[in-house]
Amino acid sequence: MNLNVCVVTVCILAAGCWGTAAARGSSSSIYSAGVIDFPTALDQTEDNTFHGTVEIVDIGEPDLRLANFRWGLQLGNFQLLTDLHIQTEPGEKFDFGEIRAKLRILPLDEISTDIAVGVLGRFADSGERARFDGRDASLFAILTTQIDVIGDAEPLMLNFYLDNLFFSFGFELGVYQFIKVVAEADYLHSRTDVPDRSFAKAGIEIEGEQNFYFQLYYADRNEHFLVQIGTGF
């Protein structure tokens, strides 16, 4: 299942449609401030958002394990994000955490593009800190743009995120009313010798009523499906 090929294909198609970009408002999705794992330059639609991510380790059993918990707070153009990551294999335990402070600084309505910058901190116990390669803190930048692809259909959203460990390209496309296709391709540019340096995720997002959303996606890093459920108020 080569998700990288899918992501590259969509990127090429999106570039071909770039000239059709038109001014539009930000997405009204409860998860407009994120694609899958990485944030967008857009603001949350609600003051507070919460989501939990469960990894489906074994469908036959079934074996479900909590992989991530996120809380987001929006104050004007400022967003605070906290992530707690759980190590699902070989055993469930706290893995590492991240705190991001993001400020949307440049809304370019004429080309449906937003730019945000921020600072993040990473924390873990002494046994896990080595993976950060001494990069416990970082500045980051995000560019998010929306492109009209087909008439009055939902625009294609492209997201570019960069910090001192990760570059991520993500996209989101509405395909039918409350159903969207979402994907991210991530590249780890650490100095340490990490065998799996790039990985991809792709799946669907379903928006429910009462500020609720649901994602089901496949991650090639661990070859498992994951379910992400979130809400806001």
N, CA, C and O of each residue as an XYZ file, in Angstrom:
932
protein
N       0.851     -1.192      0.000
C       0.000      0.000      0.000
C       0.883      1.238      0.000
O       1.302      1.694      1.064
N       1.178      1.795     -1.185
C       2.119      2.903     -1.312
C       1.386      4.223     -1.227
O       0.932      4.752     -2.241
N       1.265      4.762     -0.017
C       0.549      6.023      0.179
C       1.359      7.197     -0.332
O       0.778      8.219     -0.696
N       2.691      7.089     -0.373
C       3.511      8.188     -0.861
C       3.171      8.516     -2.317
O       3.152      9.687     -2.697
N       2.903      7.498     -3.130
C       2.543      7.714     -4.524
C       1.240      8.495     -4.612
O       1.112      9.404     -5.432
N       0.265      8.140     -3.763
C      -1.023      8.832     -3.758
C      -0.846     10.302     -3.403
O      -1.433     11.178     -4.038
N      -0.033     10.567     -2.387
C       0.171     11.946     -1.942
C       0.830     12.769     -3.034
O       0.420     13.903     -3.282
N       1.856     12.215     -3.700
C       2.544     12.937     -4.771
C       1.594     13.226     -5.921
O       1.624     14.319     -6.486
N       0.744     12.254     -6.279
C      -0.217     12.433     -7.361
C      -1.172     13.578     -7.074
O      -1.424     14.420     -7.935
N      -1.704     13.602     -5.851
C      -2.624     14.674     -5.481
C      -1.915     16.019     -5.516
O      -2.500     17.015     -5.942
N      -0.659     16.061     -5.070
C       0.109     17.302     -5.074
C       0.261     17.835     -6.491
O       0.125     19.038     -6.710
N       0.544     16.957     -7.468
C       0.694     17.369     -8.861
C      -0.619     17.916     -9.400
O      -0.634     18.943    -10.078
N      -1.726     17.230     -9.100
C      -3.036     17.700     -9.540
C      -3.368     19.057     -8.946
O      -3.909     19.936     -9.617
N      -3.026     19.208     -7.660
C      -3.304     20.476     -6.990
C      -2.520     21.611     -7.623
O      -3.041     22.715     -7.784
N      -1.267     21.346     -7.984
C      -0.460     22.380     -8.614
C      -1.061     22.807     -9.944
O      -0.993     23.978    -10.316
N      -1.654     21.846    -10.662
C      -2.290     22.182    -11.920
C      -3.526     23.028    -11.756
O      -3.914     23.750    -12.675
N      -4.156     22.947    -10.586
C      -5.369     23.713    -10.318
C      -5.079     25.034     -9.633
O      -6.012     25.765     -9.302
N      -3.802     25.367     -9.406
C      -3.441     26.523     -8.589
C      -4.038     27.816     -9.135
O      -4.432     28.699     -8.374
N      -4.100     27.915    -10.452
C      -4.589     29.140    -11.051
C      -6.049     29.386    -10.805
O      -6.519     30.497    -11.055
N      -6.803     28.407    -10.326
C      -8.229     28.570    -10.096
C      -8.535     28.980     -8.686
O      -9.705     29.079     -8.318
N      -7.509     29.228     -7.868
C      -7.738     29.602     -6.476
C      -8.557     30.874     -6.402
O      -8.327     31.813     -7.164
N      -9.527     30.907     -5.471
C     -10.386     32.066     -5.287
C     -10.543     32.318     -3.809
O     -10.340     31.419     -2.992
N     -10.910     33.559     -3.457
C     -11.059     33.901     -2.040
C     -12.223     33.150     -1.449
O     -13.330     33.168     -1.988
N     -11.970     32.494     -0.345
C     -13.004     31.744      0.355
C     -12.771     31.911      1.830
O     -11.672     32.273      2.251
N     -13.811     31.648      2.643
C     -13.651     31.664      4.083
C     -12.976     30.390      4.548
O     -12.885     29.419      3.796
N     -12.502     30.388      5.786
C     -11.863     29.218      6.344
C     -12.857     28.079      6.469
O     -14.062     28.304      6.586
N     -12.351     26.860      6.445
C     -13.191     25.690      6.604
C     -13.966     25.753      7.912
O     -13.459     26.231      8.927
N     -15.200     25.267      7.876
C     -16.038     25.295      9.069
C     -15.928     24.011      9.873
O     -16.640     23.841     10.863
N     -15.050     23.108      9.465
C     -14.899     21.843     10.168
C     -14.430     22.063     11.596
O     -13.659     22.983     11.867
N     -14.901     21.211     12.518
C     -14.458     21.294     13.908
C     -12.965     21.036     14.004
O     -12.338     21.441     14.983
N     -12.373     20.366     13.004
C     -10.938     20.083     13.005
C     -10.215     20.868     11.907
O      -9.247     20.371     11.331
N     -10.674     22.084     11.616
C     -10.045     22.900     10.582
C      -8.628     23.300     10.961
O      -7.828     23.623     10.083
N      -8.295     23.285     12.263
C      -6.952     23.655     12.720
C      -5.980     22.491     12.687
O      -4.892     22.588     13.255
N      -6.342     21.394     12.036
C      -5.459     20.246     11.902
C      -5.844     19.414     10.696
O      -6.985     19.465     10.235
N      -4.876     18.635     10.179
C      -5.180     17.675      9.112
C      -5.352     16.298      9.748
O      -6.478     15.817      9.869
N      -4.264     15.659     10.153
C      -4.331     14.417     10.933
C      -3.551     14.624     12.236
O      -4.137     14.725     13.314
N      -2.222     14.684     12.117
C      -1.375     14.883     13.296
C      -0.886     16.319     13.438
O      -0.733     16.822     14.552
N      -0.638     16.981     12.300
C       0.000     18.292     12.339
C      -1.021     19.416     12.187
O      -2.022     19.259     11.489
N      -0.765     20.553     12.844
C      -1.723     21.662     12.788
C      -1.681     22.394     11.453
O      -0.679     22.345     10.739
N      -2.778     23.074     11.122
C      -2.825     23.979      9.982
C      -2.615     25.400     10.487
O      -2.496     25.628     11.691
N      -2.571     26.351      9.560
C      -2.453     27.756      9.934
C      -3.803     28.348     10.321
O      -3.868     29.497     10.759
N      -4.881     27.582     10.165
C      -6.223     28.086     10.448
C      -6.523     28.056     11.943
O      -5.842     27.379     12.714
N      -7.551     28.801     12.336
C      -7.980     28.838     13.721
C      -9.000     27.737     14.005
O      -9.690     27.270     13.099
N      -9.086     27.332     15.260
C     -10.174     26.449     15.683
C     -11.507     27.179     15.539
O     -11.570     28.401     15.679
N     -12.565     26.432     15.261
C     -13.895     27.040     15.210
C     -14.506     27.175     16.605
O     -15.439     27.954     16.800
N     -13.982     26.419     17.579
C     -14.470     26.472     18.958
C     -13.328     26.873     19.884
O     -12.157     26.688     19.555
N     -13.678     27.424     21.046
C     -12.640     27.834     22.000
C     -11.801     26.653     22.471
O     -10.582     26.765     22.600
N     -12.452     25.521     22.728
C     -11.768     24.320     23.212
C     -12.061     23.142     22.291
O     -13.204     22.936     21.881
N     -11.027     22.372     21.969
C     -11.216     21.133     21.230
C     -10.454     20.010     21.934
O      -9.409     20.233     22.546
N     -10.998     18.810     21.832
C     -10.368     17.614     22.393
C     -10.438     16.507     21.354
O     -11.440     16.373     20.653
N      -9.380     15.712     21.252
C      -9.508     14.484     20.476
C      -8.610     13.402     21.049
O      -7.574     13.669     21.658
N      -9.043     12.186     20.831
C      -8.271     11.019     21.219
C      -8.039     10.151     20.001
O      -8.908     10.043     19.136
N      -6.858      9.524     19.928
C      -6.521      8.658     18.803
C      -6.265      7.251     19.318
O      -5.477      7.051     20.243
N      -6.930      6.286     18.718
C      -6.814      4.884     19.113
C      -6.221      4.097     17.951
O      -6.705      4.187     16.823
N      -5.182      3.333     18.227
C      -4.555      2.498     17.212
C      -5.181      1.107     17.229
O      -5.312      0.485     18.283
N      -5.568      0.625     16.038
C      -6.162     -0.708     15.907
C      -5.025     -1.690     15.636
O      -4.657     -1.923     14.485
N      -4.477     -2.258     16.698
C      -3.316     -3.143     16.582
C      -3.710     -4.479     15.984
O      -2.963     -5.039     15.181
N      -4.864     -4.999     16.359
C      -5.322     -6.298     15.853
C      -6.834     -6.235     15.682
O      -7.567     -6.158     16.668
N      -7.305     -6.268     14.435
C      -8.740     -6.192     14.165
C      -9.441     -7.458     14.622
O     -10.584     -7.406     15.077
N      -8.771     -8.586     14.506
C      -9.387     -9.866     14.855
C      -9.702    -10.021     16.322
O     -10.689    -10.677     16.653
N      -8.912     -9.448     17.229
C      -9.102     -9.675     18.665
C     -10.387     -9.057     19.227
O     -11.158     -9.814     19.818
N     -10.703     -7.736     19.103
C      -9.856     -6.661     18.580
C      -8.930     -6.116     19.671
O      -9.230     -6.216     20.860
N      -7.805     -5.541     19.252
C      -6.823     -4.960     20.167
C      -6.729     -3.468     19.867
O      -6.122     -3.066     18.874
N      -7.328     -2.652     20.726
C      -7.344     -1.200     20.553
C      -6.495     -0.550     21.642
O      -6.625     -0.894     22.816
N      -5.621      0.395     21.258
C      -4.745      1.028     22.240
C      -4.726      2.537     22.021
O      -4.619      3.008     20.889
N      -4.830      3.278     23.100
C      -4.779      4.732     23.032
C      -3.401      5.178     22.554
O      -2.387      4.780     23.127
N      -3.358      6.008     21.500
C      -2.086      6.452     20.927
C      -1.803      7.922     21.173
O      -0.640      8.320     21.233
N      -2.844      8.742     21.316
C      -2.638     10.176     21.446
C      -3.856     10.828     22.080
O      -4.988     10.385     21.887
N      -3.605     11.889     22.840
C      -4.679     12.736     23.356
C      -4.271     14.186     23.137
O      -3.154     14.574     23.478
N      -5.178     14.996     22.563
C      -4.869     16.398     22.267
C      -5.937     17.317     22.843
O      -7.130     17.016     22.804
N      -5.477     18.447     23.380
C      -6.356     19.543     23.788
C      -5.899     20.809     23.091
O      -4.705     21.108     23.044
N      -6.861     21.557     22.544
C      -6.541     22.810     21.876
C      -7.365     23.950     22.442
O      -8.551     23.786     22.729
N      -6.738     25.106     22.602
C      -7.398     26.308     23.115
C      -7.186     27.432     22.118
O      -6.057     27.681     21.695
N      -8.273     28.124     21.731
C      -8.187     29.230     20.784
C      -8.540     30.536     21.473
O      -9.586     30.646     22.113
N      -7.653     31.540     21.340
C      -7.885     32.881     21.874
C      -7.567     33.877     20.765
O      -6.401     34.198     20.533
N      -8.593     34.367     20.081
C      -8.362     35.239     18.933
C      -7.637     34.489     17.841
O      -8.100     33.439     17.396
N      -6.482     35.024     17.392
C      -5.655     34.348     16.387
C      -4.597     33.450     17.007
O      -3.756     32.903     16.295
N      -4.628     33.293     18.328
C      -3.640     32.495     19.046
C      -4.234     31.137     19.410
O      -5.368     31.049     19.880
N      -3.455     30.082     19.188
C      -3.891     28.726     19.519
C      -2.817     28.026     20.349
O      -1.629     28.092     20.033
N      -3.252     27.358     21.409
C      -2.367     26.536     22.240
C      -2.762     25.084     22.054
O      -3.933     24.735     22.203
N      -1.795     24.231     21.730
C      -2.041     22.808     21.500
C      -1.155     21.974     22.414
O       0.045     22.227     22.521
N      -1.738     20.990     23.066
C      -0.958     20.045     23.862
C      -1.262     18.633     23.369
O      -2.423     18.269     23.177
N      -0.216     17.849     23.169
C      -0.340     16.463     22.710
C       0.368     15.542     23.683
O       1.510     15.790     24.069
N      -0.314     14.475     24.079
C       0.282     13.416     24.893
C       0.269     12.139     24.064
O      -0.796     11.618     23.734
N       1.454     11.638     23.728
C       1.586     10.453     22.884
C       1.852      9.233     23.756
O       2.685      9.266     24.662
N       1.130      8.158     23.466
C       1.260      6.902     24.205
C       1.959      5.887     23.304
O       1.614      5.761     22.129
N       2.925      5.173     23.836
C       3.621      4.133     23.081
C       2.761      2.876     23.084
O       2.564      2.254     24.128
N       2.248      2.504     21.911
C       1.332      1.361     21.826
C       2.066      0.026     21.709
O       1.499     -1.016     22.037
N       3.291      0.042     21.256
C       4.088     -1.192     21.154
C       5.506     -0.895     21.625
O       6.026      0.175     21.311
N       6.152     -1.786     22.358
C       5.699     -3.122     22.763
C       4.723     -3.139     23.924
O       4.100     -4.168     24.183
N       4.575     -2.028     24.629
C       3.601     -1.979     25.717
C       3.071     -0.569     25.829
O       3.694      0.377     25.348
N       1.910     -0.425     26.468
C       1.317      0.891     26.603
C       1.977      1.650     27.747
O       1.925      1.226     28.902
N       2.598      2.777     27.413
C       3.165      3.651     28.426
C       3.310      5.041     27.817
O       3.252      5.201     26.597
N       3.497      6.038     28.665
C       3.690      7.395     28.173
C       4.952      7.454     27.327
O       6.009      6.985     27.748
N       4.844      8.029     26.136
C       5.966      8.107     25.211
C       6.613      9.492     25.266
O       7.740      9.634     25.741
N       5.902     10.511     24.783
C       6.415     11.874     24.865
C       5.265     12.853     24.677
O       4.181     12.478     24.231
N       5.512     14.099     25.020
C       4.491     15.131     24.894
C       5.018     16.319     24.111
O       6.227     16.510     23.977
N       4.087     17.116     23.594
C       4.426     18.323     22.858
C       3.471     19.440     23.261
O       2.287     19.201     23.497
N       3.989     20.644     23.338
C       3.173     21.834     23.558
C       3.505     22.821     22.452
O       4.671     23.159     22.253
N       2.490     23.287     21.730
C       2.684     24.253     20.655
C       1.885     25.524     20.946
O       0.724     25.461     21.352
N       2.514     26.659     20.737
C       1.845     27.962     20.791
C       1.909     28.542     19.384
O       2.994     28.819     18.874
N       0.750     28.726     18.756
C       0.678     29.102     17.340
C      -0.061     30.425     17.178
O      -1.086     30.646     17.823
N       0.452     31.302     16.323
C      -0.189     32.585     16.048
C      -0.380     32.733     14.548
O       0.585     32.691     13.784
N      -1.633     32.909     14.128
C      -1.921     33.162     12.708
C      -1.616     34.624     12.430
O      -2.284     35.518     12.949
N      -0.597     34.863     11.602
C      -0.093     36.226     11.436
C      -0.447     36.872     10.101
O      -0.437     38.098      9.993
N      -0.763     36.066      9.075
C      -0.938     36.645      7.754
C      -2.054     35.940      6.982
O      -1.794     34.952      6.293
N      -3.297     36.434      7.087
C      -4.364     35.889      6.250
C      -4.370     36.584      4.883
O      -4.556     37.798      4.806
N      -4.169     35.820      3.814
C      -4.177     36.350      2.451
C      -5.469     35.916      1.779
O      -5.497     34.926      1.048
N      -6.543     36.666      2.031
C      -7.866     36.254      1.568
C      -7.959     36.196      0.042
O      -8.722     35.395     -0.500
N      -7.191     37.036     -0.652
C      -7.274     37.065     -2.117
C      -6.881     35.741     -2.738
O      -7.397     35.369     -3.792
N      -5.978     35.031     -2.100
C      -5.550     33.729     -2.636
C      -5.860     32.596     -1.645
O      -5.265     31.521     -1.717
N      -6.786     32.848     -0.731
C      -7.256     31.821      0.211
C      -6.104     31.125      0.928
O      -6.066     29.897      1.008
N      -5.171     31.909      1.445
C      -3.972     31.363      2.079
C      -3.762     32.004      3.442
O      -3.978     33.204      3.610
N      -3.339     31.197      4.420
C      -3.025     31.685      5.758
C      -1.632     31.228      6.140
O      -1.201     30.137      5.766
N      -0.925     32.074      6.892
C       0.406     31.755      7.386
C       0.411     31.910      8.900
O      -0.111     32.887      9.435
N       1.004     30.940      9.582
C       1.102     30.978     11.037
C       2.519     30.619     11.454
O       3.213     29.876     10.760
N       2.937     31.152     12.588
C       4.237     30.816     13.161
C       4.030     30.479     14.633
O       2.995     30.810     15.212
N       5.014     29.823     15.234
C       4.859     29.471     16.635
C       6.121     28.885     17.227
O       7.171     28.828     16.587
N       5.988     28.453     18.460
C       7.083     27.826     19.181
C       6.557     26.555     19.824
O       5.401     26.508     20.245
N       7.394     25.517     19.908
C       6.955     24.267     20.515
C       8.008     23.762     21.488
O       9.189     24.092     21.379
N       7.558     22.958     22.438
C       8.440     22.272     23.362
C       8.095     20.800     23.405
O       6.922     20.436     23.324
N       9.107     19.940     23.532
C       8.906     18.504     23.621
C       9.406     18.026     24.976
O      10.433     18.498     25.464
N       8.687     17.096     25.581
C       9.114     16.597     26.880
C       8.880     15.092     26.958
O       7.917     14.568     26.397
N       9.782     14.406     27.667
C       9.707     12.956     27.837
C      10.622     12.586     28.980
O      11.378     13.421     29.478
N      10.554     11.311     29.405
C      11.490     10.880     30.434
C      12.874     10.708     29.814
O      13.017     10.766     28.593
N      13.890     10.498     30.641
C      15.272     10.476     30.174
C      15.520      9.386     29.137
O      16.385      9.543     28.275
N      14.779      8.288     29.208
C      14.991      7.192     28.274
C      14.499      7.475     26.876
O      14.949      6.836     25.924
N      13.568      8.435     26.724
C      12.999      8.731     25.417
C      13.530     10.023     24.813
O      13.298     10.281     23.632
N      14.240     10.847     25.592
C      14.655     12.156     25.114
C      15.704     12.078     24.006
O      15.864     13.029     23.241
N      16.415     10.961     23.913
C      17.463     10.839     22.900
C      16.904     10.975     21.489
O      17.597     11.457     20.594
N      15.663     10.557     21.283
C      15.072     10.608     19.952
C      14.932     12.039     19.437
O      14.863     12.262     18.228
N      14.889     13.028     20.375
C      14.745     14.421     19.966
C      16.049     15.004     19.440
O      16.070     16.113     18.906
N      17.142     14.251     19.593
C      18.425     14.694     19.068
C      18.829     16.050     19.658
O      19.432     16.878     18.975
N      18.489     16.266     20.938
C      18.801     17.530     21.588
C      17.914     18.676     21.180
O      18.200     19.828     21.506
N      16.840     18.383     20.471
C      15.950     19.430     19.970
C      14.649     19.436     20.781
O      13.586     19.072     20.279
N      14.758     19.851     22.029
C      13.588     19.864     22.900
C      12.654     21.032     22.617
O      11.504     21.024     23.056
N      13.133     22.031     21.893
C      12.322     23.201     21.579
C      12.572     23.614     20.140
O      13.615     23.302     19.566
N      11.605     24.321     19.558
C      11.743     24.718     18.162
C      10.768     25.832     17.816
O       9.697     25.949     18.412
N      11.154     26.644     16.847
C      10.193     27.490     16.147
C       9.559     26.652     15.050
O      10.157     25.676     14.597
N       8.356     27.015     14.615
C       7.744     26.333     13.480
C       6.960     27.330     12.640
O       6.583     28.403     13.111
N       6.723     26.952     11.383
C       5.963     27.783     10.449
C       4.992     26.900      9.688
O       5.279     25.738      9.401
N       3.831     27.471      9.365
C       2.786     26.721      8.659
C       2.206     27.604      7.560
O       1.943     28.786      7.783
N       2.009     27.034      6.379
C       1.294     27.688      5.294
C       0.147     26.787      4.880
O       0.354     25.615      4.566
N      -1.063     27.332      4.879
C      -2.261     26.585      4.507
C      -2.983     27.342      3.408
O      -3.246     28.537      3.545
N      -3.302     26.662      2.327
C      -4.013     27.298      1.219
C      -5.171     26.422      0.778
O      -5.121     25.197      0.895
N      -6.224     27.070      0.265
C      -7.401     26.366     -0.222
C      -7.604     26.679     -1.695
O      -7.532     27.836     -2.107
N      -7.859     25.641     -2.489
C      -7.926     25.771     -3.940
C      -9.254     25.230     -4.436
O      -9.630     24.105     -4.106
N      -9.971     26.027     -5.232
C     -11.192     25.549     -5.863
C     -10.839     24.552     -6.944
O     -10.060     24.848     -7.850
N     -11.417     23.374     -6.842
C     -11.125     22.317     -7.803
C     -12.303     22.083     -8.737
O     -12.136     22.061     -9.956
N     -13.510     21.905     -8.163
C     -14.699     21.625     -8.970
C     -15.839     22.521     -8.502
O     -16.402     22.299     -7.431
N     -16.177     23.509     -9.280
C     -17.355     24.329     -9.055
C     -17.558     24.763     -7.619
O     -16.685     25.373     -7.002
N     -18.759     24.427     -7.088
C     -19.132     24.808     -5.731
C     -18.732     23.770     -4.697
O     -19.098     23.890     -3.528
N     -17.987     22.755     -5.107
C     -17.557     21.726     -4.163
C     -16.586     22.319     -3.154
O     -16.025     23.393     -3.371
N     -16.393     21.602     -2.041
C     -15.435     22.043     -1.031
C     -14.059     22.197     -1.659
O     -13.679     21.383     -2.501
N     -13.296     23.227     -1.270
C     -11.967     23.408     -1.860
C     -10.984     22.354     -1.381
O     -11.162     21.755     -0.321
N      -9.956     22.139     -2.167
C      -8.835     21.306     -1.761
C      -7.957     22.137     -0.838
O      -7.513     23.223     -1.210
N      -7.706     21.629      0.368
C      -6.856     22.331      1.320
C      -5.483     21.672      1.344
O      -5.372     20.461      1.536
N      -4.430     22.481      1.148
C      -3.053     22.011      1.198
C      -2.380     22.637      2.412
O      -2.563     23.822      2.689
N      -1.598     21.831      3.138
C      -0.967     22.303      4.371
C       0.510     21.943      4.379
O       0.887     20.799      4.124
N       1.349     22.945      4.677
C       2.800     22.749      4.729
C       3.281     23.172      6.110
O       3.115     24.324      6.510
N       3.881     22.225      6.840
C       4.329     22.452      8.211
C       5.815     22.147      8.315
O       6.287     21.166      7.739
N       6.578     22.996      9.062
C       8.008     22.765      9.211
C       8.462     23.179     10.604
O       8.179     24.290     11.051
N       9.183     22.262     11.303
C       9.896     22.617     12.529
C      11.287     21.994     12.463
O      11.704     21.551     11.393
N      12.017     21.948     13.578
C      13.405     21.487     13.528
C      13.551     19.968     13.501
O      14.674     19.465     13.460
N      12.456     19.235     13.522
C      12.498     17.777     13.368
C      11.660     17.284     12.196
O      12.029     16.310     11.540
N      10.532     17.947     11.924
C       9.583     17.424     10.953
C       9.250     18.423      9.853
O       9.132     19.624     10.093
N       9.100     17.892      8.633
C       8.388     18.586      7.562
C       7.186     17.721      7.233
O       7.314     16.507      7.075
N       6.013     18.343      7.129
C       4.807     17.591      6.815
C       4.022     18.304      5.717
O       3.819     19.518      5.765
N       3.584     17.523      4.727
C       2.665     18.010      3.705
C       1.343     17.280      3.886
O       1.318     16.049      3.900
N       0.254     18.008      4.022
C      -1.048     17.388      4.193
C      -2.067     17.964      3.240
O      -1.928     19.094      2.771
N      -3.097     17.181      2.955
C      -4.201     17.717      2.166
C      -5.523     17.188      2.695
O      -5.594     16.142      3.339
N      -6.566     17.949      2.399
C      -7.927     17.590      2.804
C      -8.859     17.987      1.668
O      -8.776     19.103      1.156
N      -9.743     17.081      1.272
C     -10.664     17.345      0.162
C     -12.031     16.780      0.489
O     -12.163     15.593      0.784
N     -13.064     17.639      0.436
C     -14.428     17.180      0.622
C     -14.892     16.404     -0.596
O     -14.760     16.886     -1.721
N     -15.436     15.209     -0.393
C     -15.866     14.370     -1.510
C     -17.384     14.191     -1.554
O     -17.949     13.948     -2.620
N     -18.047     14.310     -0.394
C     -19.504     14.180     -0.393
C     -20.056     14.729      0.917
O     -19.909     14.107      1.969
N     -20.687     15.891      0.850
C     -21.327     16.509      2.000
C     -20.383     16.534      3.208
O     -19.452     17.339      3.250
N     -20.621     15.659      4.187
C     -19.847     15.692      5.431
C     -18.637     14.753      5.415
O     -18.026     14.537      6.462
N     -18.275     14.189      4.253
C     -17.171     13.236      4.154
C     -15.987     13.890      3.440
O     -16.153     14.503      2.385
N     -14.789     13.756      4.020
C     -13.573     14.306      3.435
C     -12.502     13.220      3.338
O     -12.488     12.269      4.118
N     -11.608     13.383      2.367
C     -10.404     12.569      2.276
C      -9.261     13.375      2.880
O      -9.087     14.547      2.546
N      -8.483     12.760      3.765
C      -7.368     13.449      4.417
C      -6.105     12.601      4.273
O      -6.171     11.373      4.223
N      -4.954     13.275      4.206
C      -3.676     12.545      4.096
C      -2.545     13.461      4.548
O      -2.639     14.684      4.453
N      -1.482     12.849      5.038
C      -0.265     13.561      5.409
C       0.938     12.719      5.017
O       0.932     11.497      5.169
N       1.977     13.389      4.507
C       3.280     12.763      4.269
C       4.290     13.502      5.132
O       4.450     14.715      4.991
N       4.974     12.790      6.024
C       5.865     13.406      7.003
C       7.305     12.957      6.741
O       7.563     11.812      6.369
N       8.231     13.893      6.946
C       9.654     13.587      6.802
C      10.384     14.015      8.067
O      10.295     15.171      8.481
N      11.104     13.083      8.677
C      11.874     13.347      9.884
C      13.303     13.702      9.480
O      14.019     12.860      8.938
N      13.723     14.945      9.739
C      15.058     15.374      9.321
C      15.994     15.545     10.514
O      16.736     16.523     10.607
N      15.943     14.569     11.427
C      16.832     14.565     12.585
C      18.246     14.158     12.165
O      18.434     13.515     11.132
N      19.230     14.536     12.972
C      20.612     14.132     12.703
C      20.874     12.691     13.142
O      21.864     12.091     12.724
N      20.010     12.139     13.969
C      20.241     10.786     14.465
C      19.963      9.754     13.374
O      19.303     10.053     12.379
N      20.470      8.545     13.570
C      20.310      7.478     12.589
C      18.973      6.786     12.823
O      18.887      5.821     13.582
N      17.923      7.293     12.160
C      16.582      6.725     12.284
C      16.247      6.005     10.985
O      16.155      6.656      9.945
N      16.060      4.673     11.003
C      15.836      3.933      9.756
C      14.621      4.421      8.979
O      14.707      4.616      7.766
N      13.479      4.623      9.657
C      12.244      5.004      8.979
C      12.121      6.521      9.041
O      11.613      7.068     10.020
N      12.587      7.202      7.990
C      12.664      8.656      8.027
C      11.455      9.329      7.387
O      11.236     10.518      7.621
N      10.691      8.642      6.615
C       9.510      9.235      5.994
C       8.341      8.268      6.124
O       8.517      7.050      6.076
N       7.170      8.816      6.287
C       5.988      7.985      6.469
C       4.757      8.767      6.044
O       4.783      9.996      5.969
N       3.685      8.050      5.769
C       2.469      8.661      5.234
C       1.241      8.089      5.914
O       1.252      6.972      6.431
N       0.178      8.885      5.899
C      -1.113      8.492      6.459
C      -2.204      8.964      5.512
O      -2.091     10.036      4.918
N      -3.249      8.179      5.371
C      -4.366      8.586      4.513
C      -5.641      7.901      4.986
O      -5.615      6.759      5.442
N      -6.753      8.615      4.869
C      -8.033      8.041      5.279
C      -9.167      9.006      5.028
O      -9.082      9.865      4.150
N     -10.225      8.863      5.798
C     -11.403      9.701      5.632
C     -11.740     10.400      6.942
O     -11.414      9.916      8.025
N     -12.395     11.543      6.820
C     -12.903     12.282      7.975
C     -14.395     12.481      7.788
O     -14.847     12.865      6.709
N     -15.155     12.223      8.833
C     -16.604     12.400      8.812
C     -16.980     13.432      9.860
O     -16.646     13.286     11.036
N     -17.672     14.470      9.431
C     -18.118     15.512     10.347
C     -19.538     15.198     10.808
O     -20.440     15.002      9.993
N     -19.722     15.153     12.121
C     -21.045     14.919     12.670
C     -21.655     16.207     13.186
O     -21.005     17.252     13.203
N     -22.871     16.127     13.594
C     -23.525     17.273     14.192
C     -23.039     17.467     15.627
O     -22.364     16.600     16.183
N     -23.381     18.595     16.213
C     -23.014     18.894     17.597
C     -21.494     18.895     17.805
O     -20.992     18.344     18.785
N     -20.765     19.529     16.858
C     -19.318     19.710     17.001
C     -18.567     18.394     17.250
O     -17.856     18.243     18.243
N     -18.743     17.468     16.338
C     -18.153     16.146     16.474
C     -17.489     15.763     15.152
O     -18.030     16.056     14.086
N     -16.329     15.114     15.206
C     -15.731     14.594     13.986
C     -15.060     13.256     14.272
O     -14.732     12.924     15.411
N     -14.869     12.498     13.186
C     -14.337     11.135     13.270
C     -13.402     10.924     12.096
O     -13.765     11.209     10.955
N     -12.188     10.423     12.363
C     -11.252     10.066     11.301
C     -10.882      8.596     11.399
O     -10.669      8.068     12.490
N     -10.808      7.945     10.255
C     -10.274      6.586     10.147
C      -9.190      6.635      9.085
O      -9.465      6.975      7.934
N      -7.946      6.295      9.461
C      -6.859      6.391      8.501
C      -5.849      5.270      8.711
O      -5.767      4.657      9.776
N      -5.082      5.029      7.649
C      -4.036      4.008      7.666
C      -2.688      4.698      7.731
O      -2.449      5.651      6.990
N      -1.794      4.230      8.611
C      -0.455      4.787      8.743
C       0.567      3.732      8.338
O       0.608      2.647      8.917
N       1.395      4.053      7.336
C       2.347      3.041      6.880
C       3.543      2.915      7.810
O       4.323      1.973      7.669
N       3.713      3.840      8.764
C       4.828      3.746      9.700
C       4.715      2.490     10.566
O       5.709      1.810     10.820
N       3.488      2.191     11.016
C       3.290      0.998     11.842
C       2.354     -0.012     11.186
O       2.050     -1.052     11.772
N       1.889      0.297      9.949
C       1.029     -0.595      9.178
C      -0.239     -0.956      9.937
O      -0.695     -2.099      9.904
N      -0.795      0.024     10.614
C      -2.048     -0.160     11.349
C      -3.041      0.924     10.950
O      -2.663      1.981     10.444
N      -4.335      0.636     11.191
C      -5.363      1.666     11.087
C      -5.503      2.359     12.434
O      -5.293      1.755     13.485
N      -5.861      3.632     12.383
C      -6.090      4.401     13.593
C      -7.423      5.127     13.490
O      -7.860      5.491     12.398
N      -8.058      5.331     14.621
C      -9.318      6.054     14.709
C      -9.099      7.288     15.574
O      -8.562      7.198     16.678
N      -9.514      8.425     15.069
C      -9.384      9.671     15.826
C     -10.773     10.274     16.006
O     -11.494     10.473     15.029
N     -11.144     10.560     17.226
C     -12.482     11.092     17.530
C     -12.312     12.383     18.309
O     -11.581     12.422     19.299
N     -12.985     13.445     17.869
C     -12.817     14.737     18.515
C     -14.108     15.500     18.642
O     -15.098     15.205     17.972
N     -14.080     16.502     19.526
C     -15.227     17.362     19.738
C     -14.725     18.734     20.162
O     -13.533     18.914     20.411
N     -15.632     19.701     20.242
C     -15.272     21.036     20.654
C     -16.439     21.746     21.296
O     -17.598     21.381     21.102
N     -16.107     22.778     22.074
C     -17.161     23.572     22.717
C     -16.641     24.972     23.005
O     -17.371     25.802     23.546
